[in-house]
Amino acid sequence: MPPTLFHHARVITGDGRTVIEDAAVLVDTDGLITGIGPRAAVPVPPGTGTVDLGGRTVMPTLINPHAHLGYLRDATVTRDHYSRANVLDHLRRLAYYGVGVVQSLGTDRDDTEITLRDEQRSGALDDPELPLLFTAGTGLVAPTPGRINGGPYFATDVVHEVSDPAQARATVRALARKRPDAIKFWVDDRRGTRAKLTPEVYGAIIGEAHDLGFLAIAHIFELADAKGVLRAGADGIAHMVRSPGPDPELLELLQRDTVFAFTSMGIQRTAYDDSGWLDEPALTATVSEAARADTRARVAALTAEEAAAARAGYAILEDGLRRYVESGVRVLLSADTGARTQFFGVAEHRELESMVRAGMPALRAIRSATQLPAEVLGLPDRGTLAPGKRADLLILDADPLTDITATRAISAVYFAGRRVDREALRERWTPGARVR
């Protein structure tokens, strides 16, 4: 691949501040950015190819640190769908929508994700059009005597049940031998129907994870649980707090430099949202009419009381996000993709929309989907557009700073300066479909 100059574009660098008008991005033969700035300020070596972007907007590809690969097919999430082929299909869908990195959070099955991750990093899986895969392997949860545990309903059989600190530490040590990218655990009674991990047990999980050099990420919904896991040293919480929302103590705990909070808003919004989004071209390009009709029917089946409760709960999440942002909490986009009807690729863009509509400035929301997760995942070469970084480019037909839904109007996706063949990918799912 020759050096390439991408020019005549607005560039959003992903740092939460910088927008360059009439910009150019120079990419070398290794797919790294060697120059970026106003077009006149970027020297162009002889023999450089050019791509005129026609005034489009360029931003970094998205990074989603919270997904569950392998279980969703059409509009159904079940363990019966899980396979290596389905995980790869999900990765390709993410690539299609400009997601360059994804972390599957605790629901691996038969070490499928660990194996793919290792193959990708060793070069045995040589597919430059796949996003970079991270995985937490399989997570930990409390057992519920006489019932299934409180893990995710589609993976209760693969998460590890631990009931005391010694067992928790031993389980983390066993998981660590596979070198997951994080340790995930669930603290959730599923609305009073399941047992929760106790502070002693999740404290042991966090302590052992840290002793072995791993991040510890907690699934929580309740305020007391969020504060408990953070006091115990958890690095991140994988959901925002539900009713009554965050309090000053939680905000103080979340303000530590090493701590992060995932948004996970969109999955709540789809429980009641107007179904018009199911007919957007960005979604119809990859999701069948039957799957969309199934999703539409589920929303329509909600009673008025259920829909009202869902809206009220979502309003608490919106208020919580505003308070996080005002307090300087390190917020990361989290789409919980692959659960319920969080369609791969689209869920990430709808999460951005949810964040901005809740009041988060668009530049900061984009940073939460690019630079910040790159930092958390330890990826110094990704997340922003700057010299020395990979040329992972999401090229848009419109300006997301004017309307955040413009991130779904994708003109092209580049990984390391190489254009992703979105047309070939689209033919895998809906032959002959058209997409913006």
N, C-alpha and C positions, 0 to 999 in steps of 0.2 A: 504494500500500500504506500503510494507516494505521500509526501507531506501535503496537507490540505489546508486551505484557508476558507473558513466559513465566515461570510461577511454579509453586510447589509442587514443587520439584525439588532434587536434590542436584547441585551444579555442581563439576566438576573443571576448573579453569581452564587446565591444560596447562603451568603453570610448574614442575611437579615438586614443588610443596609444598602448594598451596592447594586445599582442599575446603570448599565452603560448603553447609551443610545448610539445608533449608527456604528455598531461595534464589529470587531473581527475577532475570531478565535483561530489561532494557528495550531495545527495538530501535526506531530511528527510521525515517522514511520512506525513507531511503537505504540501509537495511539495515545500519546501524552500531549498535554497542552504545553506549548513552548512560548506562546505569546497571546495576550488578551488585552483588549482596550479599544479606544476609539480607532476606527479603521486607519486613519492617517498615522497613528502612532505604532502600528504593528508592522515591523519589517517583514518582507516576504522574500524568502530565499529563491533563487532561480530554480525552475523545475517544479514549483509548487502548483498543485491543482487547486481549483477554486469551486466553491459551492455558494451561489448567490441565494440567500435565504429570503429575499424579496420583502424585507421589513418584518419578518416573523419574529417571534420571541423565543429565546433560548434560555433554558434553565437546566440545572442538574437533574438527572434521572432520580426518581424517588427511592427512598429506602424505608422499608416497612419491617420493624423489629418484632411484629406480633402477628403471626399467621398460624394456620393449622392446615398443612398440606395433606393431600391424598384422600380426603373423605367426601368432598363435594363433587357431585355429578348432576348435571341439569340443575334442579332446585332441591335436591335431597342430600342430606349429610348422614352417612352411615358407615360403619366399619366395613360393610360388605363392598364398598367401592374402593377400599384402600389397595393400592398396588404401586409398584415402581412406575408403571406407565402413567398412572393417574398423577403421581407426584410430578413427573416430567411434563405432563400436559399443563399442570398448574403453573409450573415455572415458565413455560412458553407463553401462557396467557399473561403472566406478569410482565414478561418482556414486551409483549405486544403493546401494553399500555404504559411502557416507560418506567417500570419498576426495575431498578438495577441490582438491588440487594434485598433479600428477604430472610427473616429468621422464623423458623417454625418452632413453636413454643410449647414443647413438652408432650407431644402426642405421636411421636415416632412409633412405627410398628415394624417389628422384625429387623430393626436396625437399617431400614430402607433409607432413611434420610442421612443417617451417619455414613452409610456406604456411599451414597451419591455425593455427599459433601467431601468425603475423602477422595473419591475418584476425581472430582472437579479440581480439588487443590493439588493433586498429584499430576494432573494432566491426562489421566486415563480416560476421563470424560471430557473430550475436547470438542466443546460446542460453544463458540464465542457468542451465540445468540441467547444463551441462558443467563439469567441473573445469578449473582453470587449467592450461594446457599449457606445459611447458618442454621444450626439446629440445637435445641436444648435436649435432644434425645427424648427420654421419657421422664415425666415429672413425678412428684410425690404428693400423697394425699392421705387423709385420715381414713381408716376403715370405719364402716358403719355396721355394727353387728346385726346380722340377719337381713341386711340389705346391700345393694350395690353402694359403692362409695360416692363421694361428692365431686369426683372428677368430671370432665366434660362428657356428656352423655354418649358421645360416639367413641370414646376411648377409655371408658371406665375399666376395661379389661387389661389395658396395657400400662396404666399408671401404677406406681408402686405404693402400696399401703404400708404406712409406718405408724406405730402406736406408742413408741417410747423413744427417748433420746438416743439410746445405744443403737436401736434398730435404724433410726434416722441417719446417724453418722455412718453406719455400715453400708446403708443403701447409697448414700452419696459417694462413698469411696468406691463402691462397685460401678456406679455410673461414671465416675471420673476416669476409670480405666479406658473408656471409649472416647475420652476427650470431647465432651459436648462443649458447645459455645457458651452455655449458661446452665445453671441449675434452676428449674422451675418447680414451684410448689403451690398448691391450692389451699386457701383458707376460706372456706365458704360452706355454709350449712344448707345451701339451696333452699332458702326461705323456710328454714326450720325443719327440714326433712332429712338432713344428713349430719353426721358428726364432723366437727372441725378439728384441725390440728390445734393442739394446745400451745401456749407460748413456750413451754419447755421443749416441745418437740420441734417447732419451727425455729426456735433459737438454736437448737442443735444442727438443723439443716443449714442454716445460714453460717454458723460457725465453722462447720466442716467444709462447706463450699469455699469460704474465704481462706481457710487453712490450706486448701489445695489449689488456690488461685483462680477460682471461678466466681463470676457474678451470681448473685442469688436474686431471683425475680419472683415476686409473690402475686398470685391472683387473689384479689380481695374485692369486696363490694362495700363492706360496712366500715364506718368511721373508726370504731374501736379496733378492728382488725388492721386497718391501715396504719394506725398509730402504733399498734403493737409490733408489727413486723418491721417498721422503720426504727423503733426504739431498739429492736434486736439486731439492727444492722443491715436489713435488706437494702439492696442497691436500687431496686425499682419496684413500683407497683403497676400491675398490668391492666388496671381499670381505674376509672375515676370513682370517687365515693358516691354512693347513692344517698338517699334521704338519711340525714338532713343536709348532706353536703359537707364540705370541709369546714373545720373550725380553726381558730388562730393557732392552736398547738400543732395541728397537722400541717398547716402552712409553714410553720417554723421548722418542723422536721423535714419538710420537703425542700427547704431552702439550702440544705447542705450541698456543697459543690459536687459531691459524688453521687447524689441521688437523682433519680428521674421518675417521671410519671407518664404513663401511656394514656392516650386520650380514649380510645375505644368508644367513641360516641355514636358513630354511624350504625352500629349493630343495634343500638337501642332505637334509633330513629326509624329504621326500616320496619319496626313493629307496628307503626301506625301511619307512616308517611303516605302522602298522596302517591298513587301508583303511576303517575305520569312519567317518572324517571325510568320506568321499565320500558318505555317506548323511545328513549333517547337513542340516536344513531350509534353513540359510543358503546351502548350495551347490546343493541340488536345485532351488531356486527359479529358478536361471539357467543351470544346466548340465544338458544332456540325459543321460538314462540311458545312451545309447550312449557318450557321451564319458566318463562315470564308469566304465562297464564297461571301456572301453579302458585307462583309467588303472589300474584295479584289476588287470587282467590283466598289465600291465607290472610291477607290484610283485610279483605272484605268481610271475612268471617268474624272479625273482632266485634264484640258487643260495644255499644256506646260507652259503657262503664270501663271496659278494658282499654279502649282507645283513649279515653280521658285520663286514665291512670298512666298510660304510656307517655302521653304528652306532658303530664305533670312531672313524671320522673325524668323526662328528657330536659325539661326546663331547669331542673336541679343540676344536671350535668353542664348545661350551658353556663349557668351562674358559677358553678365550680370552676370551669375553665377560665372564665374572666378573672376570678379571684386568684387562680394559679398564676396567670399571666401578670396581673398587677403585683403579685408578691415576688416575682422573679423566679418562679419554679422552673426547672428544666423540663419542659413539656416535649414529648416525642409523639409524632403521629403514630397511631396504632389502629389498624383497621380490623383486627381480629378476623382477617380474611380466611374464608373457608368454613366458618361457622355459620349456622343458619343459612341465610341467603346473601352472605357477603361474597359476591362474585369476584373472582380473582382479577385484579387490575382495576376494575371499576370501583371496588370498595375503597381503595386508596384515594382515588380522586374525590369520591363522595365524602370521605373523612376530611380532606382538606376543605371542602365546601362547608361541612359542618363546623369546623373550627373557625372559619372566617365569619360565617353567619352568626356565631356566638359572640363575635366581637373581637376576635384575635386579628391584628393587622395582617394583611396578606403576606408581606415580606417575612414576618415572624413565623407565620404558619408554614411557609415554604422552607424556612430554615429548620423548622421542627420536623420536616419530612426529608431533609437532605443533610445539612452539616451536623446537626446534633445527633441523629442516630449513627452517622458515620463515626463520630467521636466515641459514642458508647460501645459500638462494635469493634473499635480499634482499627479503623480503616483510614489511615492518614492520606491515602491517595484518592479518596472519593468524598462526595458530599458537597463540594464547592467547585466552581470553575475558576482555576488559577494556574499559573505556570507550575509544572511538575505534577499536576493532577491528571488522572485519566480523563479522556474526552468522552465521558458518559453524558450524552446530550439528549434532552427532551425538547423537541422543536414544535412550537405551537403556532396555530394560525391566528391567534388573538392574544391579547394581553391579560394575563391572570391578575394583574394588579388593578385592573379596571373591573373585571368580573372573574372571580376565582374558578368558575365553571369552565373557563377557557383552557384549563389544564387538560380537559377531556377532548379538546379540538386538536388532536395530535397530527402534525404533518409528517414527522419522522422521528425515529429513535436511533441513536448511535451508542454502541458500547465500544469503548476504547477506539473511537474514531471509525468504527465499522458500522455501516448502516444495517439495521435489523430488517429482514425481509418480512414486513408486516403483511403483505399481500399473500405470500406463501403460507404464513401462519394462519391467516384468516380462512384460507381454503380448507384448513383442517377441520374447522368447526361449522362454518356456514358457507358452502360453496357458492360463489357468485354474489355474495353480499357486498354492499357498499358501506364505506365508513368515512367519516370526516378525517 
